[in-house]
Structures are given as C-alpha cells and as structure tokens.
Amino acid sequence: MSQIDAATGWAAAGLFGLAIASALVNRWRLAAGRSFSMGWFRAHNWLGALAAVAGIAHCLSSVTRSTLPALEEVGVWAGAAAVGLLVLTAFAGSGLSGAKRDARPRIRRNHVATMFAVLAVGVVHTALNGPLSGR
C-alpha cells in the first residue's frame, strides 16, 4: 500500500468521524433546549461529502491486480462496500433538505442506518487490510 492509499483511507475515516460528530453537536444542542445550528449542519454536509470523495479516492488509488490471501480479499471487498455505502448515505443525506416533511423521518432513518453500516463494514476493512492486520 502506498502513502497515498493510506492517506486517502485515513482521511475518509477521519472526515466521516467528524461528519458524525458535527451532526451529534446539533442533536445535543436540541436536547439541551438550544436552537438548531446551520453552521454545524453545513459542516456536517461538507464533511460528509468530503468523506465520500476521499473514500472514492482511496478505493481507486488502492486497487491492484495482485492476488491476495483470502482474508485480505474479503477486506478489499468490505472496503469497496464501505465506499458504496458511504456514497449512498451521502445521497440520502443530501435528499433530506428538499424532501417533503412527512418523508424526512424515513429518509433520516435510512441515512443513519446506512451510516452504521459504513461504520461496521469500515471496521471489517480496517481490521483485515489496515496497519494492525499483520501484513
């Protein structure tokens, strides 16, 4: 794996984590009786979009034609699935603002559920292909 592969992968993971954190700030604000912050909302949108772009860059930069051991191959497919899910969650999130009021809860549930799927599959990918995988 090259330094670009590693940098884009960790950038995607970091930006994804920051996007989640920025969404949680607004949730905590609302729970505390404070107003919704458009600043944190915009940060969430931009960080999520940048995470998707970094994930795609990581996927494209790290693809090789070499044969890998079975578990590493599973990790590569898990990483590809994580990128696909990351793009899906970005699309679901981008559709929230323009959605009709009654459709928003369903879209938000799909957005959050897909986010959890990205986390789960990303952990599998990192475990099988990351720095602690034993390669």
C-alpha positions in Angstrom: 0.0 0.0 0.0 1.3 3.4 -0.9 1.3 6.5 1.2 -1.5 7.9 -1.0 -3.6 4.8 -0.3 -3.1 5.2 3.4 -3.6 9.0 3.4 -6.9 8.8 1.4 -8.2 6.0 3.6 -7.5 7.6 6.9 -8.8 11.0 5.5 -12.0 9.3 4.6 -12.3 7.7 8.0 -11.4 10.9 9.8 -13.8 13.1 7.8 -16.6 10.6 8.3 -16.0 10.7 12.0 -16.0 14.5 12.0 -19.2 14.5 10.0 -20.9 12.2 12.6 -19.6 14.4 15.4 -20.9 17.6 13.8 -24.4 16.0 13.4 -24.3 15.0 17.0 -23.5 18.6 18.1 -26.8 19.6 16.7 -28.6 16.7 18.4 -27.1 17.7 21.7 -28.0 21.3 21.2 -31.6 20.4 20.6 -31.7 18.0 23.6 -30.4 20.9 25.7 -33.2 23.2 24.5 -31.0 25.3 22.3 -31.6 26.1 18.7 -30.5 24.2 15.6 -27.2 25.5 14.2 -27.0 25.9 10.5 -23.2 26.2 10.9 -22.9 22.7 12.3 -25.4 21.4 9.8 -23.3 22.9 6.9 -20.2 21.4 8.4 -21.9 18.0 8.6 -22.9 18.2 4.9 -19.4 19.3 3.7 -17.5 16.8 5.9 -19.8 14.0 4.7 -19.3 15.0 1.0 -15.5 15.2 1.5 -15.5 11.8 3.3 -17.3 10.3 0.3 -14.8 11.9 -2.2 -11.8 10.7 0.0 -13.4 7.2 0.2 -13.7 7.0 -3.6 -10.1 8.3 -4.0 -8.9 5.6 -1.6 -10.8 2.9 -3.4 -9.5 4.0 -6.8 -5.9 4.6 -5.6 -5.5 1.3 -3.8 -7.0 -1.1 -6.4 -4.4 -3.5 -7.7 -4.5 -6.6 -9.8 -2.3 -8.7 -7.5 -3.7 -11.9 -5.9 -4.3 -11.5 -2.2 -4.8 -14.0 0.6 -8.5 -14.9 1.2 -9.0 -12.7 4.3 -7.3 -9.7 2.7 -9.5 -10.2 -0.4 -12.6 -10.1 1.9 -11.2 -6.9 3.4 -10.9 -5.4 0.0 -14.5 -6.2 -0.8 -15.6 -4.9 2.6 -13.7 -1.6 1.8 -15.5 -1.4 -1.6 -18.8 -2.0 0.1 -18.0 0.7 2.7 -17.3 3.2 -0.1 -20.5 2.3 -1.9 -22.5 2.7 1.3 -20.7 5.9 2.1 -21.9 7.3 -1.3 -25.4 6.0 -0.6 -25.5 7.7 2.8 -24.3 10.9 1.3 -27.1 10.8 -1.3 -29.7 10.0 1.4 -28.5 12.9 3.5 -28.4 15.3 0.5 -32.1 14.4 -0.2 -33.2 15.4 3.3 -33.2 19.2 2.9 -35.5 19.1 -0.2 -37.8 16.3 1.0 -41.4 16.7 2.0 -41.9 17.0 5.7 -43.6 13.6 6.0 -40.8 11.8 4.1 -38.0 13.2 6.2 -38.2 10.7 9.1 -37.9 7.7 6.7 -35.0 9.3 4.8 -33.3 10.2 8.1 -33.6 6.6 9.3 -32.1 5.3 6.1 -29.3 7.9 6.3 -28.5 6.9 9.9 -28.8 3.1 9.2 -26.5 3.4 6.2 -24.1 5.4 8.4 -24.0 2.5 10.9 -23.4 0.0 8.0 -20.5 2.1 6.8 -19.0 2.0 10.3 -19.4 -1.7 10.6 -18.0 -2.6 7.1 -15.3 0.0 7.5 -14.2 -1.7 10.7 -14.0 -5.0 9.0 -12.0 -3.5 6.1 -9.6 -1.8 8.5 -9.2 -5.0 10.6 -8.4 -7.1 7.5 -6.4 -4.6 5.5 -5.2 -1.9 7.9 -2.0 -1.4 9.8 -2.9 -3.9 12.5 -3.8 -6.7 10.1 -0.4 -8.3 10.4 0.9 -7.6 6.9 
